[in-house]
Amino acid sequence: MMGKLRDSVMPVDPLGNAGLLCQACGFLLIKPQQAECGHRYCRGCVKGLFRDAEKVLCRTCKAGLCRRQFHSDKAAENDALVTEVACPNFDCTWTGVLKSYQEHACPLVAHLGTARTAPNQDGDEGQGSSWSIKEPLMDDPAVNLEVVQMRVEALELMVASLRQQLSSQVATVKSLQHCCSQYERWLRIYRETRDSPHGIKESEPTAPELISTDGILVWKVENFSKLLRDAKAGKRRSIYSPAFATHPFGYHLCVRLYPDGDGIGKGGHLSVFLALAKGPYDDVLPWPFRQKVTFTLLDPTRKRSPVTETFLPDPHSASFHQPQERLNVASGSPLFASHVEIPGYLKDDTLYLKVVVDLAGIDL
């Protein structure tokens, strides 16, 4: 059980601990209570909300709430206790977890020239001031007001500076994401060039016909043993499936299969990737491509459970943006199935791979 804290505190990393901030006071949760709408408040703040009303609106989602709709949140309390905080005293450099802060012997100092009496975290008025005064108050109220105004202006300048720095960092992150997408494509091209000593370009799907238009592909990969030998010899590292679509006016896709693996799966695994192809309706489709994709290795003898892997596209990867060339760089599962288990899924040296695209949420 938490003892009474001497003042409200903020996490050292407010963004990383945003879920542990009270929706009323904005500080780190003290004895947190969760409303039925899912938002959290300090217990003292909840008492304050219902001091003059029997029903209140959630500060975040505006849901109507009564007192019995708030319940203690022990999990959030445990998380708050181990959250790193900084002493709110401007002259103190102490940092540590909230649990340790309760024993931190540092008198709080008010630099605004005025004392205030604040409610403690149980919602009751404290007997003494939560701020001590570093310097004696001046007798002239106008001077005190001027000091307050100066402090407010200083804080406003700090906020403006922090906002400017944040905007700069956002632009930097976007630039880095763009560079990473380009490097991803260049690295893929380099790998293919490096691993193809005979200069043989990987085959791409040539048939314009769509094998299906419902987001499902069942690919029959014949002569797998020869494909694996050729891949190990560097003659033909990958093959493409026939093209298919999510729906008649939807995304065009195909599967790129590396019999001897690619990237971290090279030499020991079957790697399977999804590649977005240019389609006639790309301009009216939502981008980036966000549909869940499931790869399944089928056992034609029905003696083994299918090998299944599902992935969600990374919206920051260029692989899932609108294709500007015939095919985007393929992305998916480099460790889909190990070479050890592959023979159990072959029949007449044929592999059966099923691909299902989740169509939920597609507008067209």
Helices and strands as residue ranges (DSSP letters): G 18-20, E 32-35, E 40-42, H 43-49, E 55-57, E 64-66, G 67-69, E 70-72, H 74-81, E 84-86, E 95-97, H 98-101, E 109-110, E 132-133, H 141-194, E 216-221, H 224-232, E 239-240, E 244-245, E 252-258, G 263-265, E 269-277, G 282-284, E 293-298, E 307-311, G 318-320, E 331-338, G 342-345, E 351-357
